Amino acid sequence: MVFRNNKLSNCLCNDDPQSVRAMILMHNSEAFSRPWFEQLEAGIRSGTSPFQLCRGKDLFDYLDQQPEFDQNFSKAMDSVEFLAGDGFATDMDWS
């Protein structure tokens, strides 16, 4: 049996210009998803980020200490334009 990517799965390849691979890996990583599973209710009740409650630091401080996760997070943020376009920046009244 041989498998290969098709038009739909190409967006999971690193070399695809519209790759969402990093976004999927980030959202499904233990580092990113665990706080939401474990601390969502406490975060809502306290007004504190679930990430802060779980990790003891905010996301960006955590990224500073986790270079591999930081690199994947940066790639994921780069893919936002492909996912959402630039409407979030151009359609808002920023005045």
C-alpha positions as CSV (number, residue, x, y, z in Angstrom):
1,M,0.0,0.0,0.0
2,V,1.3,3.5,-0.9
3,F,0.1,6.7,0.6
4,R,0.7,10.3,-0.5
5,N,-0.6,13.7,0.2
6,N,-3.5,15.1,-1.8
7,K,-4.9,18.6,-2.3
8,L,-6.5,18.6,1.2
9,S,-3.6,17.2,3.1
10,N,-0.9,19.3,1.5
11,C,-1.5,22.1,4.0
12,L,0.1,19.7,6.6
13,C,3.4,19.7,4.9
14,N,6.2,22.0,6.0
15,D,7.0,23.1,2.5
16,D,3.4,24.1,1.5
17,P,3.1,27.9,1.4
18,Q,-0.2,27.7,3.2
19,S,0.9,25.2,5.7
20,V,-1.0,25.0,9.0
21,R,1.2,22.2,10.4
22,A,2.8,24.4,13.1
23,M,-0.7,25.7,14.2
24,I,-2.0,22.1,14.5
25,L,1.1,20.9,16.4
26,M,1.0,23.9,18.7
27,H,-2.7,23.6,19.6
28,N,-2.4,19.8,20.1
29,S,0.8,20.0,22.2
30,E,0.8,19.2,25.9
31,A,2.4,22.5,26.6
32,F,-0.4,24.5,25.0
33,S,-3.4,22.4,25.6
34,R,-2.9,21.1,29.2
35,P,-3.6,24.5,30.9
36,W,-7.0,24.7,29.2
37,F,-8.0,21.1,30.2
38,E,-6.7,21.5,33.8
39,Q,-7.3,25.1,34.7
40,L,-10.1,26.5,32.5
41,E,-12.8,26.7,35.2
42,A,-10.3,28.1,37.8
43,G,-9.2,30.7,35.2
44,I,-12.7,31.8,34.5
45,R,-13.5,32.0,38.2
46,S,-10.4,33.9,39.1
47,G,-9.9,36.0,36.0
48,T,-6.4,34.6,35.6
49,S,-5.2,32.9,32.4
50,P,-5.3,29.1,32.6
51,F,-1.8,29.1,31.2
52,Q,-0.6,31.2,34.1
53,L,-2.4,29.0,36.6
54,C,-0.9,25.8,35.1
55,R,2.6,26.9,34.3
56,G,3.2,29.6,37.0
57,K,4.1,32.1,34.3
58,D,2.5,33.8,31.3
59,L,2.8,32.4,27.8
60,F,5.6,34.7,26.6
61,D,7.8,34.1,29.7
62,Y,7.3,30.3,29.1
63,L,8.2,30.7,25.4
64,D,11.5,32.5,26.5
65,Q,12.5,29.3,28.4
66,Q,11.3,26.8,25.8
67,P,13.1,27.4,22.5
68,E,11.6,24.5,20.6
69,F,8.0,25.5,21.6
70,D,8.8,29.1,20.9
71,Q,9.9,28.3,17.4
72,N,6.8,26.3,16.7
73,F,4.6,29.0,18.2
74,S,6.3,31.6,15.9
75,K,5.6,29.4,12.9
76,A,2.0,29.0,14.0
77,M,1.5,32.7,14.3
78,D,3.0,33.2,10.8
79,S,0.3,30.9,9.5
80,V,-2.6,33.0,10.9
81,E,-2.7,35.2,7.8
82,F,-3.3,32.1,5.7
83,L,-6.1,30.9,8.0
84,A,-7.8,34.2,8.6
85,G,-6.5,36.6,6.0
86,D,-5.8,40.2,7.0
87,G,-9.4,41.0,7.8
88,F,-8.7,41.2,11.5
89,A,-6.4,44.1,10.8
90,T,-8.2,45.9,7.9
91,D,-11.8,45.4,8.9
92,M,-11.6,46.9,12.4
93,D,-12.1,50.6,13.1
94,W,-8.8,51.2,15.0
95,S,-9.5,54.9,15.6
